[in-house]
Amino acid sequence: VTEDAADLELQISRLLDIGRTADARRLLGQLLKTDPRAPEALFLAARVEHEEGRAAEALARVREALARAPHHRRARLLLFDLDVEADRFAEAESNILGLLKGAPEDAFLLAVYARLMLRVYQLEKARALVNEALRRDPELPLAQILDALLHIIHGDDAQASARLGRLMAQDPEAIHVAWTALAVLQAQRRPREVLEIGRQLLRATPNNTDLIDVLVDARLQSHWAMKPLWPFQRFGWGGSIAVWALGVIGLRLLARAKVVSEPVLGGIAVLYVLYIAYSWIGPPLLRRWLRRRGF
Amino acid sequence: MDPALLSPTVTPAAGAAPGARPYSVRATFLTAFLGGAIAAVFIHGLNARLLRRWERDLPWLLAALLLALAVPVVVVALAQRPELVPALRGLASDRQMTSMSSRVVAMLLWGGLYLRMRHTHRAAEMHGDHRPGWKAGIACIAAGTAVNLAVAMVAALVFKP
C-alpha cells in the first residue's frame, strides 16, 4: 500500500465514522482508481454502501474483499452485521465462531457474539458471554451496553442504572451512552427524560426512524390526554385485566346490591364503555396526530 | 471459560430457528381474552415453538391445558348436577357469572404463561420484533372454541342428570 493510498484509507474511514458518507464516497473513487482490487478499498466501499443503506451492494463488496483477504477482521465483522440485519443468523454465527476460534480470549468478539445471542433470544447464553467479555475487559463499551440491556430485559432496573452510571463516567459524550440511557429510561417509564435525551440524539442522527418512533411514544406517554389511562400505562396488561375485572364485576355487584337507581347504573355503564373505547382509540389517534404535528 | 459457550446455537434445524419473531403480548392477550383459556394456551404454545422454548415450556403448557380443559367440564358439571357442590348452586345457574369466571381463568392462565416468557417478550419489544398475530389469533380462538365445545359436549354426556 502506497503512502497516498494509506492516507486516503484513513481519511475515508474517519469520514465514515462521523457520518459524512458523500465525502467518503468521493475519496473512495480516488482510492479505487489506484487499485480497484485492494481488499481494504473494497472493504471501505462496502462500508460506504452499508452506511447509505444499500445492503445488497455492501454484501457484494464485502464478499469481494474477503475473497481476496479471507482473514480481514473488519470485513468479517461487517459481513456479520449485514447477516444479522438480514436475519441470516446461522451465517452470522458461523462467521463469528470462526473469528473466535482464532482468538477465543477476545472480549470484543465475545461481546459481538453475545449481541447475536440477544438478537435470537438465547438470553442465558447472551448473559454468559457478556459476563465472560466483562471478565476479560471490564471497560469494554459493547459488553457494558449489553449488560445494561440484559438487566432491563430481566426487569433489574437498578443494575441497569448502575451499569449506565459506569458507562457515563467513562465517556459521557459518547453516542452509545445516550442510546443506553434511552433504553434504561424507557424501561423505568420516565418519558420526559426519554424525550430530553432522544431530542439530543435526533440532532446527531436526524434520519433515524426508530428514534422518531421512540420520541413519538415518549411524547405520547407524557401527554396530558393520556392521564386518564394511567392504570394501563403503569401496570400494562395487568392494568387492562384489573380495569376489565373491576368494571364488569363492579357493575354486576352494583346491580345486585341495588344501591343506585337503574338510570344511574346505566350512566355508569355507558361511562365505563366510553372509557374503554377511549383507551383503545385514543392513543393511536394521538400518536398519529403527534407524528404529523411534531413533538 | 465454558467451552459450550463457543458451540453453535443457531442451526437451521426442523421447526423455527432461534430469532424467529414471536407473536406480541397484545396478540396473546387479545386471543386469551376473546378466545378463552384453551385459546390462551394455544397461542402461548405457538410462541414457545417459535422461540424454541418448546421443550422447556412443555410441562407448563400441558398443565395449563389441563386446567383450561377443566373449565368447560366444571361449568357443565355444575349446571347439570348442582348438588355436586351445593355452595356454588347460585353461580352455576347464572350464565353471565360462569362466562365471567371462565374468562378470569383464561386471564390467569395467560398471565402465568406470559410470566414464564416475559424476558423473551421484553427482548422482542426492545428489537421491535413481532410477527402479525391476526391469523394465528383467529385460528387459536377458533380451535379453542371448537375444543371447548367438544369437551363441554362430552362432559354433558358424562354428567347427565
Interface residues (C-beta under 8 A of the other chain):
Chain A: D87 F89 A90 A92 E93 S94 L97 L100 K101 P104 Y113 L116 M117 L118 R119 V120 Y121 Q122 L123 K125 A128 L129 E132 L149 I152 I153 H154 G155 A183 D210 D213 W237 G238 S240 I241 W244 A245 V248 I249 R252
Chain B: M1 D2 L5 L6 P8 T9 V10 T11 P12 A17 P18 G19 P22 V25 F29 F33 L51 Q96 M97 M100 V104 M107 G111 Y114 R118 H119 T120 R122 A123 A124 M126 H127 G128
